[in-house]
């Protein structure tokens, strides 16, 4: 699923987000049967078969409310919300940690607890109701399973091999959610910021360079232009239908244990949203049992509601992928507080 930096599935006039707003972005247009969703990539398919494609269609059929969709990197969508704060255009934002915490810290979100959010684990929703996970997911790396069939990488150390020179790429920390995840996992696996940055400095000899979108890397891996890239389980598993030459792995540290952490898709109500009541209905819809079952069956992810136990074939395959992988929980408050310094350290270490 190759995705442009921002894709708007709107007619030309709406693609510029020319919506009927007041100067403060408040209540004008609240009667319109539409909402605008700013979202991180990974849930919409170019062939119309993705999770969002089905969710948007069913939501419009159910409510008569049209969904206008704008896509970007996890950090990009928050940056865009911040730029538009005095003239708000989005109603719902979907992004990953730590960017959802960043959005809250910038005063971009309003509290709303969707119906069904009481079934979401406490660690997957904001205590004050600013955001709620609706699709769980995990950070991963991918490799070209055709060219590396007999020697798939397993550890961080493997990625330093000369055979990966110019054939490895990861998305930009601080811009892409999965790129930021590279820093978080490296700091966990290597035991701190300094050893993690020392490793990433060494890895830079093989790295192609920055990429603002993680979604753009998967097609390159599938074609063999790259041998390794970063990603996330939901997006890369869903990709395999059209890009079969991908293997998912979780680089292990010196102890040989593969590790990962949850990167849930989280949704929040945008403060001063032009269509607040419509947005609330959409957030409720995301947590219905029907949609939660489609998270795995259609989207290739993991339901956020703990009372929804997926039993579809995708769910079984995902369980096999996650078998024996140690899942740790980052200190998201620390990441949110220190993200700027972590990204600055990465830039200094890699010369990016």
N, C-alpha and C positions, 0 to 999 in steps of 0.2 A: 504494500500500500504506500506508494510514493505520494507525499502530500506537499503542496506548496506552503509557503510561509503562512499566509492567511488565505483561507478559501471561504467565500461566502456563497451559500446556496440560495441566492436571492435573485430577483430580476435586477437589471442594471441600476435602476434608481435606488433600490433598497440596498444594493451592494455597497453603496457609499454611506449606508446607514443614515439616510436622510429621513428621520422619523419625526412625527409631530410632537415636539417637546417644547416645554417652556424654557425660559433662560436658565432656570435652576434645575431642569431635568426632572421635575417632580411629577405632577399628576396629569398633565395634558396627555390625551391619547389613551387614558386608562380604559376607555370603552372599546378600544380596537381589539379585534379578535386575533391577536398575534403576540408573540414574545420574541426577544432576541437572546440567543444563548452564545456566550463566548466560551470556547472550550479548548482544552488541550487535545492534541490529536490522539488517535488510536482506536476510536470507537465508531468511526464512519468509514464505509467502504466506497471506493470509486465506482464499483459495479452495482451499488445500491443494495448489497446484501448484508450490510453491517448492523450492529446493535442499534446505533442511533437511527439508521434508516427505518427500521421497524418501529422503534419507540416513537419517533416523530410522526410517522404515518398513523399509528394507533391513537396517539394523543389527539391529533387533529380530528380523526373520525369520532372520537369519544366526546370531545369538547367543542369542536369547531374552531379551535385556536391554532393558527399557523405558527410553525417554528421557523424563525430566521436564524441561520447558523453561521458563525464566524469561527474559524479555527486557527490556532497558532501554538507555539511552544508554551509550556506551563508558565514560565516567567513572562513571556510576551503578553499573554492575555491579561495578566495582572498589571503590567506596565501600561497597557492600553486603557484599562479601567481607570488607573490613576490619572492619566493624561486627560480623560474625559470627565473627571470628577465633577466639574462645574456644569457639565452638560451631558448628563448620563444617558447613554444609548442602550446599554445592555440591561437585561432583566435578571438573568441567571449567569453565574460564572461556574465553570467546571475546571478544576485544576488539581494538581497533586501537592502533597506536602514537600517542602516547607512553604510553598507559594500560597497555599490557602491561608496559612498563618500570617504570611506577609500581607495578604489582602486585608485580613482582619485588622492587623496592626496599622494599616494605612487608613482605616476607617471607611473601607469600601463595601462592607457587608452589613446587612440588617439581620437581626435575630428572627429565625422562623424554624420551628420544629415540625417537619413534615409528618403526616400520618404514616405510621409504621416505623418512625425513627426510634421509638421505644424498644424495638427489636434489634437495633444496631448496637454493637458492643460499645462500651463507654469510651474505649481508646480510639474508636473510629468516628467520633463526633465531638463537636465542640461543646463543653459544658454549658456555655451561655447560648447555644443554639445558632451560632453564626454559620456553621457548615456541618454537613453530614455526608459520610461515605455512602455511595450507592453501588459501587462495584469494586470489590477488593482485587488486588493485583500485586505482583512481586517483581522486583528488579532482577534482571538477568543479563547475560551476554549471549550472543549468537555466533555461530561459525558456519562456514560453507560445508555442509555435511557430505557433499559429493567429492570435493577436492581433499577434504581432511577425514575421509571415511575411516582410514586406518590409523590416523594419529590425531584424534580430536583433542583440543586443548582442555586441560582440567584445572590448572593452577595459574595464579598470577605470574609465577616464574616462567611458565610455558610461553606466555605472551611476549617475553623479552627475546625469544629466539629470532635468529636472523631471517628465517623464512617468513616472518610477518612484517618485514620492513616494507613500508608503503602499502601494506595490505590490511592495516588495522586503523580503525577510526572510532571515536566516541563523541557524542554530542556535547555541546559547550556547557560546562557547569555555570550556574547562575542564570542561564537562559532557558535551557531545556531541563525538564524535571528529571529525566533519565540521565542527563549529563551531570546534574548535581548529585544524583545517586551514586555515580562513580566515586566521588569524593567521600560520601558517607560510608560506603562499603569499604573503601580502601582504608579510611581512618579506623574503622572497626577491626578489619582483618590484620592490619599492621600494628595496631596498638597505639594510635595517636596521630596527630597532624604531621609532625616532623617526619617520621618514617614513611608515612603515606606519600608525602610530597617528594621525598627522596626516590621512592619507587616510580611515581608518575613522571619525574624528571628523567629517569632512566628509560621509561617506556616511550618517551617522546621521540626517540630515534626511530621507532617503528610507526608512529602516528602520522596519518595523512594530514590532519589539521582539523580546525573547528568545523562544527556543523550545528546550525541553529535548530534543526529538526531531527529528532531521533528516527522518525518515520521514514526519512529519506535514505537511511542507511540500509534498511532491510533489503530493498531491491538490489542494491549493490552487492550485498553478501550473497544473495540468491544467484546472481549472474556470475559471481566469482571475481568481480572487480575488487572486492574486499574479501578477506578471509575471516575477519572477526570484527564485530561491532557490539555496542551496548544496545540494550532494549528493555522490554518488560514482557513478562510471560503472556499477558492477555493479548497484546498487540502482535507479538511474534507467533504465538500459537494460531491466532486468527489468520495471519498472513500465509500460513502453510498451505492453505487451500489453493492459493494461486502462486505461491512461491515455495515450492516443496524442498528446495535445497538449503534448508536452515535447520541447524541443531541448536537447542537451548542448553546452556550450561551456566554454572555459578562458580566463578573462579575461587579456588581454595587457597588459603594461606599456607604457611609452613607446616601446620598440623594436618594438612590434607583434607580438612572438612569443608565441604561446600557450604556457603552461607548466603543468605539474602535477607531482605526485610520488606515489609509491606509498603506498597506505594498505591494506596487506594485512590480511585477517582472520587473526588469530593465535590459536592454542589452547594452553592450558597446563593441566597437572595441578595441582589445588588442593592445597596442603599440608594434611595431616590430613584428606584427603577420606574420607568415610564408605564409599565404594565404589571404592577405589583400583584394584584389578585390573580391574574393569569399565571404569573410566575409561581405563585404558591401552589396552584393546581398542578403545574408541571412537576414541581418538587415532590408533591404527594404521589404523582403518577410513577415517578422513578422508584418509589419504594413499595409499590403494590406487589403482591405475591407473583402475579403474572410476569411483570417486568423483571423481577428478581430471578425468576427461573430462566428467563432469556439471557441473563448476564452470562451464564455458561453455555446454554444451548445455542445461542446466536452469537454472543460476543466473545466467547472463549475466556471469560473471566470467572470471578468467584463472587457469589452473592454476598451482599453486605449484611442482610438480615440473617441473624443466627438461627431463626426458626424455619428458614427455607433451606432444605437439604436437596441439592441438585443431584439427580440420578441419571442424567442424560449421558450419552457417549463421550461428549466433551469433558464432562466432569470427571469421568473415570480416567481419561487421558491426562488431564491436568493433575490428578492425584498421583499418577505415576511420575510425572515430571518433578513434582515436589517431594517425592519419597526420599527420605534420608538427608534432606537439605535442612540445615539449622536456620531457623528464622529468629532474628534478633529484632528488638524494638529500639530504634534510635531515640535519643532525647531531642524531640522536635523543638522544644523550647530553646535548647542550646543551639540547635541548627539555625533556627529563626534569628536568634540573637547574634550569632557569630557568622552568618552566611557570608556577609561582605568580606570579612577577614579571611575566611576559608577560600573564597574565590580569588582574593588578592594573592594569597599564598600559592595557589595553583598557577596563577598567571606568572608569578615570579619564578616558580620552579620550572615551568615548561616554556617560558618565553613567549607565551601566547598574547 
